[in-house]
């Protein structure tokens, strides 16, 4: 099966800005804006991905990233997933959202709100998580299953909930995850 995925990668490579060695894509549902894709080495995208990159956007996946099946990703400006990150199945990531300020106009006809989305190196995104526009996750963050994440979170944060809040942080000196308040202060 992976041999077919590697062959697909070779066929897609000329249409992308960057496509690193040993990377592959399982059979996607939909890919648009391939020329805005920057995929590093050893990027593994499992089947049924729907990835949409709009004109003049930058969709960047650095080296050694694994993305589970059924990813839905929308990139209107910049989405960056850093080295060593693992993303579970059924995850949604976006840097664009609809506004709904005028109740007399259909939501699809209202202006878009765009904010860069960033997932730091060696992070783990749990099953079914939603990463909303403008989210900035530091290095080695853990996002719990089915969490809805929006905001800026530093390195070594464990987030869970809807909306996601910090529930633990990695304590460097003690070399373990410790409970925190929702601001990330150790209890």
N, C-alpha and C positions, 0 to 999 in steps of 0.2 A: 504494500500500500504506500509506504513512504517513498518508494522509488517513483511512483506516479506523481507524488507531491513534489519531489525534486525535479522531475521533468517539467511539471507545471511552472515551477520557479524559473527554470531556464527559459521557458517560453515568455514569461512575464518580465524577466529582467531587462530586456531592451527598452521597455516602456516606462521603467521607473528611474527616478533620479539616482538611487543607489540601492543595490541588492547584494548583500555580503555573501561570502561562501558559506556553504553548509546550512543555508536558510531554506525553509520550505513553507508552502501554504497548502493546507488541505483544501478540498473542493469548496470554493466560496459560494455564497448565495449571490453576492453582488459586490463588485469593486468598481469605484469610480475615481477619477483623478489620479491614475497611477503615476503620472509624471511628478506628482507632489509627494510620493512615498520615498522615504529614506530608511531602508532596513539594513541593519548591521549584520555582523557574522553570527551564525547559529541562532537565528530568529526562527521560532517554530510557531506557526499559526495553524491551529487545528480546524477541521471542517466547519462549514456553515457560517463563516464570517461575513458580515456586511460592513464594509468600510467605505465611507464617502469622504473624499477630500475635495474641497471646493477650490475654485480658481485662486491662484496665488497663495495657497495655504502651504503649511509645512507639517507633514505627519512623519515624526521621527521615532523609530524604535532602535535603540542602541543594541550592542552585542549581547548574546546569550539570554534572550528573553523568550519565555514560553507563554503562549496565550491559548487557553482552552476553547472548546467549541462554542459556537453561537455568539461570538463577540459582535457587538454592534458599536461602531465607532464613527463619529461625525467630527470632521475637522474643517473649520472655516478659516482659521488663522494659524494656530499652532498647538499641536498635541505632541508632547514628548514623553516617551517611556524609556527610562534609563536602564543601563546595564544590569543584568542579573535579576530582573524582576519576573515574577510569576503571576499570571492572571488566570484565575479559575474560569470555569464555563459560565455562560449566560450573563456576561458583564456588559454594561453600557458605559461608554466614555464619550464625553463631548466637550467642545469648547464654545458651543453656540446654543442659545436658548431663544424661544419666542417670547416676545413681550405681549402683554394683554391689558394694556393701559386703557384702551378705548373699547368699551363694551359694545359699541355700535359697529365695530369692524371685526370681521372674522379673524381669529388668532393667526391664521396662516397668511394674512395680508398685512399684518403689523410688522414693524421693524424688528430685526434680530438684535440680540445682545450677545456680543462676542467677547470672550476672555480666555487667555492662554491657560491650558491645562497641563500640569506637570506631575509625573510620578517618579519619585527618586529611586536611586539604584538599590538593588537587593530588596525591594518591597514585595509584599504578597497581598494580592487583592482576592478576597474570598468570593465564593460562588454567589452569583446573582447581585453583586454590588453595582451601584450606580455612582459614577464619578461625574459630578456636574461641572459646568463651565467655571473657570477661574480657580478650580481646586489646585493647590500646590501641596504635594506630599513630599516630605523630606526623605532622606535615605533610610532604608530598613524599616519602613512603616508596615504595619499589618492592618488590613481592613477586614472586619468580620463579614461573614456571609449575610447577604441581603441588606447591607448597610447603604445608606444614601449619604454621600460625602460631598460637602461644599465648604470651602474655606482654606485657610493656610495652616498647615501642621508641620512642626519641626521634625527633625530626625528622631528615629527610635520611638515613634508613637504607635500605640495599638488603639484602633478606633472601632466602635461598634454602635449600631442603632440607626434610627431614622427620625431625625437627622443624626448623623454619626457624631459622637463625642469621644474625646480621649478617655480611655478606661485604664490604661497602663502605659508606662514608659520603661524603656530599658535603662537600668541604672548601671552606668559604665563602671564605677568603682566596685560595686557588689556583684557585677556580672550576672544580673537576673532581671526579669520583668517584675516591676512593682506597681501596685495600685496607685492611682492618682485621682485627684478631683478632675472635673471636666475641663479645667484650665491647664492640666498637665503637671500640677504641683504634686509631688510625692506625699502620700498620707502618712 
